[in-house]
Amino acid sequence: MSKLTRDFVSEEPRDFKFKIGTTIASSLSGFIAGVFATLIFLAIILYFLKVTIQIGI
């Protein structure tokens, strides 16, 4: 279980005002970046799917 926890806990030597900031700072920013990347990818796929349907391919 401790190995799993290390994947989500920040190991950065930063000082945060609250203790929870140390725990979730990097994992939260990575999650948000992943969500944006996924949304952009899906938007591109849907755009090309729409164009393909309109062309009739």
N, CA, C and O atoms as a Tripos MOL2 file, in Angstrom:
@<TRIPOS>MOLECULE
protein
  228   227    57     0     0
PROTEIN
NO_CHARGES

@<TRIPOS>ATOM
      1 N           0.8220   -1.1970    0.0000 N.3       1 MET1
      2 CA          0.0000    0.0000    0.0000 C.3       1 MET1
      3 C           0.8680    1.2640    0.0000 C.2       1 MET1
      4 O           0.4850    2.2730   -0.5910 O.2       1 MET1
      5 N           2.0130    1.2180    0.6460 N.am      2 SER2
      6 CA          2.8640    2.4060    0.6960 C.3       2 SER2
      7 C           3.4210    2.7430   -0.6880 C.2       2 SER2
      8 O           3.6310    3.9150   -0.9990 O.2       2 SER2
      9 N           3.6590    1.7280   -1.5170 N.am      3 LYS3
     10 CA          4.1250    2.0010   -2.8790 C.3       3 LYS3
     11 C           3.0510    2.6880   -3.6940 C.2       3 LYS3
     12 O           3.3490    3.5710   -4.4980 O.2       3 LYS3
     13 N           1.8120    2.2940   -3.4980 N.am      4 LEU4
     14 CA          0.7010    2.9310   -4.2010 C.3       4 LEU4
     15 C           0.5470    4.3800   -3.7560 C.2       4 LEU4
     16 O           0.2850    5.2580   -4.5780 O.2       4 LEU4
     17 N           0.7040    4.6290   -2.4850 N.am      5 THR5
     18 CA          0.5890    5.9860   -1.9600 C.3       5 THR5
     19 C           1.6690    6.8940   -2.5360 C.2       5 THR5
     20 O           1.4140    8.0720   -2.7890 O.2       5 THR5
     21 N           2.8700    6.3640   -2.7440 N.am      6 ARG6
     22 CA          3.9670    7.1740   -3.2840 C.3       6 ARG6
     23 C           3.6690    7.6880   -4.6850 C.2       6 ARG6
     24 O           4.1900    8.7290   -5.0830 O.2       6 ARG6
     25 N           2.8300    6.9670   -5.4440 N.am      7 ASP7
     26 CA          2.4890    7.4120   -6.7890 C.3       7 ASP7
     27 C           1.6430    8.6800   -6.7730 C.2       7 ASP7
     28 O           1.6510    9.4380   -7.7420 O.2       7 ASP7
     29 N           0.9250    8.9160   -5.7000 N.am      8 PHE8
     30 CA          0.0110   10.0490   -5.6410 C.3       8 PHE8
     31 C           0.4630   11.1580   -4.6930 C.2       8 PHE8
     32 O          -0.1810   12.2050   -4.6330 O.2       8 PHE8
     33 N           1.5350   10.9570   -3.9640 N.am      9 VAL9
     34 CA          2.0090   11.9480   -3.0020 C.3       9 VAL9
     35 C           3.2060   12.6740   -3.5910 C.2       9 VAL9
     36 O           4.1100   12.0490   -4.1460 O.2       9 VAL9
     37 N           3.2090   13.9700   -3.4710 N.am     10 SER10
     38 CA          4.2890   14.7940   -3.9920 C.3      10 SER10
     39 C           5.5560   14.6090   -3.1670 C.2      10 SER10
     40 O           5.5170   14.6140   -1.9360 O.2      10 SER10
     41 N           6.6750   14.4460   -3.8570 N.am     11 GLU11
     42 CA          7.9740   14.3410   -3.1870 C.3      11 GLU11
     43 C           8.7810   15.6270   -3.3590 C.2      11 GLU11
     44 O           9.9820   15.6480   -3.0880 O.2      11 GLU11
     45 N           8.1330   16.6840   -3.8030 N.am     12 GLU12
     46 CA          8.8160   17.9480   -4.0630 C.3      12 GLU12
     47 C           9.1940   18.6450   -2.7550 C.2      12 GLU12
     48 O           8.4300   18.6220   -1.7900 O.2      12 GLU12
     49 N          10.3690   19.2600   -2.7290 N.am     13 PRO13
     50 CA         10.7890   19.9920   -1.5260 C.3      13 PRO13
     51 C          10.2160   21.4050   -1.4920 C.2      13 PRO13
     52 O          10.9720   22.3760   -1.4690 O.2      13 PRO13
     53 N           8.8870   21.5330   -1.4890 N.am     14 ARG14
     54 CA          8.2350   22.8370   -1.4500 C.3      14 ARG14
     55 C           7.5410   23.0060   -0.1110 C.2      14 ARG14
     56 O           7.1600   22.0360    0.5440 O.2      14 ARG14
     57 N           7.3890   24.2490    0.2720 N.am     15 ASP15
     58 CA          6.6620   24.5510    1.5000 C.3      15 ASP15
     59 C           5.2560   25.0140    1.1330 C.2      15 ASP15
     60 O           5.0780   25.9140    0.3120 O.2      15 ASP15
     61 N           4.2780   24.3930    1.7450 N.am     16 PHE16
     62 CA          2.8920   24.7620    1.5290 C.3      16 PHE16
     63 C           2.3170   25.2830    2.8370 C.2      16 PHE16
     64 O           2.7700   24.9170    3.9220 O.2      16 PHE16
     65 N           1.3260   26.1310    2.7180 N.am     17 LYS17
     66 CA          0.7120   26.7100    3.9000 C.3      17 LYS17
     67 C          -0.0230   25.6530    4.7120 C.2      17 LYS17
     68 O          -0.0200   25.6880    5.9420 O.2      17 LYS17
     69 N          -0.6560   24.7110    4.0120 N.am     18 PHE18
     70 CA         -1.3960   23.6540    4.6780 C.3      18 PHE18
     71 C          -0.7560   22.3080    4.3730 C.2      18 PHE18
     72 O          -0.1580   22.1340    3.3110 O.2      18 PHE18
     73 N          -0.8720   21.3640    5.2800 N.am     19 LYS19
     74 CA         -0.2560   20.0570    5.1010 C.3      19 LYS19
     75 C          -0.8340   19.3170    3.8980 C.2      19 LYS19
     76 O          -0.1150   18.6000    3.2030 O.2      19 LYS19
     77 N          -2.1230   19.4900    3.6540 N.am     20 ILE20
     78 CA         -2.7410   18.7850    2.5360 C.3      20 ILE20
     79 C          -2.1720   19.2560    1.1970 C.2      20 ILE20
     80 O          -2.1950   18.5080    0.2190 O.2      20 ILE20
     81 N          -1.6680   20.4750    1.1450 N.am     21 GLY21
     82 CA         -1.0360   20.9650   -0.0780 C.3      21 GLY21
     83 C           0.1680   20.1490   -0.4560 C.2      21 GLY21
     84 O           0.3950   19.9030   -1.6400 O.2      21 GLY21
     85 N           0.9520   19.7200    0.5190 N.am     22 THR22
     86 CA          2.1130   18.8800    0.2640 C.3      22 THR22
     87 C           1.6870   17.5330   -0.2790 C.2      22 THR22
     88 O           2.3700   16.9610   -1.1280 O.2      22 THR22
     89 N           0.5850   17.0280    0.1930 N.am     23 THR23
     90 CA          0.1540   15.6940   -0.1800 C.3      23 THR23
     91 C          -0.3930   15.6160   -1.5910 C.2      23 THR23
     92 O          -0.1100   14.6580   -2.3110 O.2      23 THR23
     93 N          -1.1700   16.6040   -1.9970 N.am     24 ILE24
     94 CA         -1.8730   16.4640   -3.2820 C.3      24 ILE24
     95 C          -1.4630   17.4560   -4.3610 C.2      24 ILE24
     96 O          -2.0810   17.4740   -5.4260 O.2      24 ILE24
     97 N          -0.4690   18.2650   -4.1340 N.am     25 ALA25
     98 CA         -0.1340   19.3160   -5.1000 C.3      25 ALA25
     99 C           0.2260   18.7620   -6.4700 C.2      25 ALA25
    100 O          -0.3720   19.1560   -7.4720 O.2      25 ALA25
    101 N           1.1760   17.8710   -6.5280 N.am     26 SER26
    102 CA          1.6160   17.3710   -7.8290 C.3      26 SER26
    103 C           0.5930   16.4420   -8.4550 C.2      26 SER26
    104 O           0.3600   16.4990   -9.6620 O.2      26 SER26
    105 N          -0.0120   15.5960   -7.6570 N.am     27 SER27
    106 CA         -0.9760   14.6660   -8.2340 C.3      27 SER27
    107 C          -2.1950   15.3990   -8.7650 C.2      27 SER27
    108 O          -2.7540   15.0040   -9.7890 O.2      27 SER27
    109 N          -2.6150   16.4520   -8.0930 N.am     28 LEU28
    110 CA         -3.7700   17.2210   -8.5590 C.3      28 LEU28
    111 C          -3.4530   17.9500   -9.8570 C.2      28 LEU28
    112 O          -4.2720   17.9690  -10.7760 O.2      28 LEU28
    113 N          -2.2810   18.5430   -9.9380 N.am     29 SER29
    114 CA         -1.9240   19.2500  -11.1670 C.3      29 SER29
    115 C          -1.7570   18.2710  -12.3180 C.2      29 SER29
    116 O          -2.1090   18.5920  -13.4530 O.2      29 SER29
    117 N          -1.2260   17.0840  -12.0480 N.am     30 GLY30
    118 CA         -1.1180   16.0600  -13.0840 C.3      30 GLY30
    119 C          -2.4750   15.5790  -13.5430 C.2      30 GLY30
    120 O          -2.6820   15.3410  -14.7330 O.2      30 GLY30
    121 N          -3.4030   15.4330  -12.6090 N.am     31 PHE31
    122 CA         -4.7570   15.0020  -12.9430 C.3      31 PHE31
    123 C          -5.4510   16.0450  -13.8190 C.2      31 PHE31
    124 O          -6.0940   15.6970  -14.8090 O.2      31 PHE31
    125 N          -5.3220   17.3080  -13.4600 N.am     32 ILE32
    126 CA         -5.9430   18.3800  -14.2310 C.3      32 ILE32
    127 C          -5.3410   18.4430  -15.6380 C.2      32 ILE32
    128 O          -6.0690   18.6170  -16.6160 O.2      32 ILE32
    129 N          -4.0290   18.3040  -15.7420 N.am     33 ALA33
    130 CA         -3.3890   18.3010  -17.0590 C.3      33 ALA33
    131 C          -3.8720   17.1160  -17.8860 C.2      33 ALA33
    132 O          -4.0840   17.2500  -19.0910 O.2      33 ALA33
    133 N          -4.0470   15.9690  -17.2600 N.am     34 GLY34
    134 CA         -4.5550   14.7920  -17.9610 C.3      34 GLY34
    135 C          -5.9730   14.9860  -18.4520 C.2      34 GLY34
    136 O          -6.3190   14.5630  -19.5550 O.2      34 GLY34
    137 N          -6.7940   15.6240  -17.6340 N.am     35 VAL35
    138 CA         -8.1790   15.8970  -18.0460 C.3      35 VAL35
    139 C          -8.1970   16.8280  -19.2520 C.2      35 VAL35
    140 O          -8.9380   16.5840  -20.2040 O.2      35 VAL35
    141 N          -7.4030   17.8790  -19.2300 N.am     36 PHE36
    142 CA         -7.3590   18.7990  -20.3670 C.3      36 PHE36
    143 C          -6.8340   18.1110  -21.6210 C.2      36 PHE36
    144 O          -7.3720   18.3190  -22.7090 O.2      36 PHE36
    145 N          -5.7960   17.2970  -21.4880 N.am     37 ALA37
    146 CA         -5.2540   16.5870  -22.6440 C.3      37 ALA37
    147 C          -6.2910   15.6350  -23.2220 C.2      37 ALA37
    148 O          -6.4240   15.5230  -24.4410 O.2      37 ALA37
    149 N          -7.0230   14.9510  -22.3550 N.am     38 THR38
    150 CA         -8.0580   14.0320  -22.8160 C.3      38 THR38
    151 C          -9.1850   14.7780  -23.5130 C.2      38 THR38
    152 O          -9.6760   14.3280  -24.5490 O.2      38 THR38
    153 N          -9.6000   15.9060  -22.9630 N.am     39 LEU39
    154 CA        -10.6630   16.6910  -23.5880 C.3      39 LEU39
    155 C         -10.2460   17.2140  -24.9600 C.2      39 LEU39
    156 O         -11.0480   17.2110  -25.8940 O.2      39 LEU39
    157 N          -9.0130   17.6560  -25.0850 N.am     40 ILE40
    158 CA         -8.5230   18.1280  -26.3810 C.3      40 ILE40
    159 C          -8.4910   16.9780  -27.3790 C.2      40 ILE40
    160 O          -8.8950   17.1430  -28.5290 O.2      40 ILE40
    161 N          -8.0130   15.8160  -26.9460 N.am     41 PHE41
    162 CA         -7.9610   14.6410  -27.8100 C.3      41 PHE41
    163 C          -9.3590   14.2420  -28.2690 C.2      41 PHE41
    164 O          -9.5690   13.9710  -29.4520 O.2      41 PHE41
    165 N         -10.3070   14.2030  -27.3500 N.am     42 LEU42
    166 CA        -11.6750   13.8310  -27.7040 C.3      42 LEU42
    167 C         -12.3190   14.8630  -28.6270 C.2      42 LEU42
    168 O         -13.0830   14.4990  -29.5210 O.2      42 LEU42
    169 N         -12.0240   16.1310  -28.4220 N.am     43 ALA43
    170 CA        -12.5620   17.1740  -29.2900 C.3      43 ALA43
    171 C         -12.0370   17.0100  -30.7140 C.2      43 ALA43
    172 O         -12.7870   17.1900  -31.6730 O.2      43 ALA43
    173 N         -10.7850   16.6780  -30.8540 N.am     44 ILE44
    174 CA        -10.2080   16.4620  -32.1850 C.3      44 ILE44
    175 C         -10.8460   15.2450  -32.8450 C.2      44 ILE44
    176 O         -11.2020   15.2920  -34.0230 O.2      44 ILE44
    177 N         -10.9930   14.1540  -32.0900 N.am     45 ILE45
    178 CA        -11.6180   12.9440  -32.6310 C.3      45 ILE45
    179 C         -13.0560   13.2380  -33.0650 C.2      45 ILE45
    180 O         -13.4610   12.8330  -34.1540 O.2      45 ILE45
    181 N         -13.8240   13.9300  -32.2370 N.am     46 LEU46
    182 CA        -15.2070   14.2490  -32.5830 C.3      46 LEU46
    183 C         -15.2890   15.1740  -33.7930 C.2      46 LEU46
    184 O         -16.1940   15.0340  -34.6160 O.2      46 LEU46
    185 N         -14.3670   16.1060  -33.9090 N.am     47 TYR47
    186 CA        -14.3440   17.0040  -35.0610 C.3      47 TYR47
    187 C         -14.1360   16.2110  -36.3460 C.2      47 TYR47
    188 O         -14.8660   16.3950  -37.3200 O.2      47 TYR47
    189 N         -13.1310   15.3220  -36.3470 N.am     48 PHE48
    190 CA        -12.8660   14.5380  -37.5440 C.3      48 PHE48
    191 C         -13.9910   13.5470  -37.8360 C.2      48 PHE48
    192 O         -14.2660   13.2520  -38.9990 O.2      48 PHE48
    193 N         -14.6340   13.0390  -36.8080 N.am     49 LEU49
    194 CA        -15.7730   12.1550  -37.0040 C.3      49 LEU49
    195 C         -16.9250   12.9210  -37.6530 C.2      49 LEU49
    196 O         -17.5920   12.4060  -38.5500 O.2      49 LEU49
    197 N         -17.1500   14.1400  -37.1990 N.am     50 LYS50
    198 CA        -18.2150   14.9780  -37.7690 C.3      50 LYS50
    199 C         -17.9030   15.3110  -39.2260 C.2      50 LYS50
    200 O         -18.7910   15.2520  -40.0770 O.2      50 LYS50
    201 N         -16.6690   15.6550  -39.5180 N.am     51 VAL51
    202 CA        -16.2710   15.9790  -40.8930 C.3      51 VAL51
    203 C         -16.4290   14.7430  -41.7700 C.2      51 VAL51
    204 O         -16.9060   14.8480  -42.9000 O.2      51 VAL51
    205 N         -16.0410   13.5890  -41.2740 N.am     52 THR52
    206 CA        -16.1500   12.3580  -42.0490 C.3      52 THR52
    207 C         -17.6030   12.0360  -42.3680 C.2      52 THR52
    208 O         -17.9150   11.6050  -43.4780 O.2      52 THR52
    209 N         -18.4810   12.2410  -41.4100 N.am     53 ILE53
    210 CA        -19.9070   11.9830  -41.6370 C.3      53 ILE53
    211 C         -20.4810   12.9640  -42.6560 C.2      53 ILE53
    212 O         -21.2870   12.5720  -43.4990 O.2      53 ILE53
    213 N         -20.0770   14.2300  -42.5900 N.am     54 GLN54
    214 CA        -20.5780   15.2270  -43.5240 C.3      54 GLN54
    215 C         -20.0980   14.9640  -44.9500 C.2      54 GLN54
    216 O         -20.8310   15.1900  -45.9120 O.2      54 GLN54
    217 N         -18.8670   14.4860  -45.0740 N.am     55 ILE55
    218 CA        -18.3300   14.1930  -46.4180 C.3      55 ILE55
    219 C         -18.9790   12.9280  -46.9640 C.2      55 ILE55
    220 O         -19.1910   12.8030  -48.1700 O.2      55 ILE55
    221 N         -19.2880   12.0090  -46.0890 N.am     56 GLY56
    222 CA        -19.9200   10.7670  -46.5140 C.3      56 GLY56
    223 C         -18.9410    9.6280  -46.7160 C.2      56 GLY56
    224 O         -19.2320    8.6710  -47.4330 O.2      56 GLY56
    225 N         -17.7800    9.7300  -46.0830 N.am     57 ILE57
    226 CA        -16.7810    8.6600  -46.1870 C.3      57 ILE57
    227 C         -17.1030    7.5610  -45.2100 C.2      57 ILE57
    228 O         -16.3810    6.5660  -45.1390 O.2      57 ILE57
@<TRIPOS>BOND
     1     1     2 1
     2     2     3 1
     3     3     4 2
     4     3     5 am
     5     5     6 1
     6     6     7 1
     7     7     8 2
     8     7     9 am
     9     9    10 1
    10    10    11 1
    11    11    12 2
    12    11    13 am
    13    13    14 1
    14    14    15 1
    15    15    16 2
    16    15    17 am
    17    17    18 1
    18    18    19 1
    19    19    20 2
    20    19    21 am
    21    21    22 1
    22    22    23 1
    23    23    24 2
    24    23    25 am
    25    25    26 1
    26    26    27 1
    27    27    28 2
    28    27    29 am
    29    29    30 1
    30    30    31 1
    31    31    32 2
    32    31    33 am
    33    33    34 1
    34    34    35 1
    35    35    36 2
    36    35    37 am
    37    37    38 1
    38    38    39 1
    39    39    40 2
    40    39    41 am
    41    41    42 1
    42    42    43 1
    43    43    44 2
    44    43    45 am
    45    45    46 1
    46    46    47 1
    47    47    48 2
    48    47    49 am
    49    49    50 1
    50    50    51 1
    51    51    52 2
    52    51    53 am
    53    53    54 1
    54    54    55 1
    55    55    56 2
    56    55    57 am
    57    57    58 1
    58    58    59 1
    59    59    60 2
    60    59    61 am
    61    61    62 1
    62    62    63 1
    63    63    64 2
    64    63    65 am
    65    65    66 1
    66    66    67 1
    67    67    68 2
    68    67    69 am
    69    69    70 1
    70    70    71 1
    71    71    72 2
    72    71    73 am
    73    73    74 1
    74    74    75 1
    75    75    76 2
    76    75    77 am
    77    77    78 1
    78    78    79 1
    79    79    80 2
    80    79    81 am
    81    81    82 1
    82    82    83 1
    83    83    84 2
    84    83    85 am
    85    85    86 1
    86    86    87 1
    87    87    88 2
    88    87    89 am
    89    89    90 1
    90    90    91 1
    91    91    92 2
    92    91    93 am
    93    93    94 1
    94    94    95 1
    95    95    96 2
    96    95    97 am
    97    97    98 1
    98    98    99 1
    99    99   100 2
   100    99   101 am
   101   101   102 1
   102   102   103 1
   103   103   104 2
   104   103   105 am
   105   105   106 1
   106   106   107 1
   107   107   108 2
   108   107   109 am
   109   109   110 1
   110   110   111 1
   111   111   112 2
   112   111   113 am
   113   113   114 1
   114   114   115 1
   115   115   116 2
   116   115   117 am
   117   117   118 1
   118   118   119 1
   119   119   120 2
   120   119   121 am
   121   121   122 1
   122   122   123 1
   123   123   124 2
   124   123   125 am
   125   125   126 1
   126   126   127 1
   127   127   128 2
   128   127   129 am
   129   129   130 1
   130   130   131 1
   131   131   132 2
   132   131   133 am
   133   133   134 1
   134   134   135 1
   135   135   136 2
   136   135   137 am
   137   137   138 1
   138   138   139 1
   139   139   140 2
   140   139   141 am
   141   141   142 1
   142   142   143 1
   143   143   144 2
   144   143   145 am
   145   145   146 1
   146   146   147 1
   147   147   148 2
   148   147   149 am
   149   149   150 1
   150   150   151 1
   151   151   152 2
   152   151   153 am
   153   153   154 1
   154   154   155 1
   155   155   156 2
   156   155   157 am
   157   157   158 1
   158   158   159 1
   159   159   160 2
   160   159   161 am
   161   161   162 1
   162   162   163 1
   163   163   164 2
   164   163   165 am
   165   165   166 1
   166   166   167 1
   167   167   168 2
   168   167   169 am
   169   169   170 1
   170   170   171 1
   171   171   172 2
   172   171   173 am
   173   173   174 1
   174   174   175 1
   175   175   176 2
   176   175   177 am
   177   177   178 1
   178   178   179 1
   179   179   180 2
   180   179   181 am
   181   181   182 1
   182   182   183 1
   183   183   184 2
   184   183   185 am
   185   185   186 1
   186   186   187 1
   187   187   188 2
   188   187   189 am
   189   189   190 1
   190   190   191 1
   191   191   192 2
   192   191   193 am
   193   193   194 1
   194   194   195 1
   195   195   196 2
   196   195   197 am
   197   197   198 1
   198   198   199 1
   199   199   200 2
   200   199   201 am
   201   201   202 1
   202   202   203 1
   203   203   204 2
   204   203   205 am
   205   205   206 1
   206   206   207 1
   207   207   208 2
   208   207   209 am
   209   209   210 1
   210   210   211 1
   211   211   212 2
   212   211   213 am
   213   213   214 1
   214   214   215 1
   215   215   216 2
   216   215   217 am
   217   217   218 1
   218   218   219 1
   219   219   220 2
   220   219   221 am
   221   221   222 1
   222   222   223 1
   223   223   224 2
   224   223   225 am
   225   225   226 1
   226   226   227 1
   227   227   228 2
@<TRIPOS>SUBSTRUCTURE
     1 MET1         2 RESIDUE 1 A MET
     2 SER2         6 RESIDUE 1 A SER
     3 LYS3        10 RESIDUE 1 A LYS
     4 LEU4        14 RESIDUE 1 A LEU
     5 THR5        18 RESIDUE 1 A THR
     6 ARG6        22 RESIDUE 1 A ARG
     7 ASP7        26 RESIDUE 1 A ASP
     8 PHE8        30 RESIDUE 1 A PHE
     9 VAL9        34 RESIDUE 1 A VAL
    10 SER10       38 RESIDUE 1 A SER
    11 GLU11       42 RESIDUE 1 A GLU
    12 GLU12       46 RESIDUE 1 A GLU
    13 PRO13       50 RESIDUE 1 A PRO
    14 ARG14       54 RESIDUE 1 A ARG
    15 ASP15       58 RESIDUE 1 A ASP
    16 PHE16       62 RESIDUE 1 A PHE
    17 LYS17       66 RESIDUE 1 A LYS
    18 PHE18       70 RESIDUE 1 A PHE
    19 LYS19       74 RESIDUE 1 A LYS
    20 ILE20       78 RESIDUE 1 A ILE
    21 GLY21       82 RESIDUE 1 A GLY
    22 THR22       86 RESIDUE 1 A THR
    23 THR23       90 RESIDUE 1 A THR
    24 ILE24       94 RESIDUE 1 A ILE
    25 ALA25       98 RESIDUE 1 A ALA
    26 SER26      102 RESIDUE 1 A SER
    27 SER27      106 RESIDUE 1 A SER
    28 LEU28      110 RESIDUE 1 A LEU
    29 SER29      114 RESIDUE 1 A SER
    30 GLY30      118 RESIDUE 1 A GLY
    31 PHE31      122 RESIDUE 1 A PHE
    32 ILE32      126 RESIDUE 1 A ILE
    33 ALA33      130 RESIDUE 1 A ALA
    34 GLY34      134 RESIDUE 1 A GLY
    35 VAL35      138 RESIDUE 1 A VAL
    36 PHE36      142 RESIDUE 1 A PHE
    37 ALA37      146 RESIDUE 1 A ALA
    38 THR38      150 RESIDUE 1 A THR
    39 LEU39      154 RESIDUE 1 A LEU
    40 ILE40      158 RESIDUE 1 A ILE
    41 PHE41      162 RESIDUE 1 A PHE
    42 LEU42      166 RESIDUE 1 A LEU
    43 ALA43      170 RESIDUE 1 A ALA
    44 ILE44      174 RESIDUE 1 A ILE
    45 ILE45      178 RESIDUE 1 A ILE
    46 LEU46      182 RESIDUE 1 A LEU
    47 TYR47      186 RESIDUE 1 A TYR
    48 PHE48      190 RESIDUE 1 A PHE
    49 LEU49      194 RESIDUE 1 A LEU
    50 LYS50      198 RESIDUE 1 A LYS
    51 VAL51      202 RESIDUE 1 A VAL
    52 THR52      206 RESIDUE 1 A THR
    53 ILE53      210 RESIDUE 1 A ILE
    54 GLN54      214 RESIDUE 1 A GLN
    55 ILE55      218 RESIDUE 1 A ILE
    56 GLY56      222 RESIDUE 1 A GLY
    57 ILE57      226 RESIDUE 1 A ILE
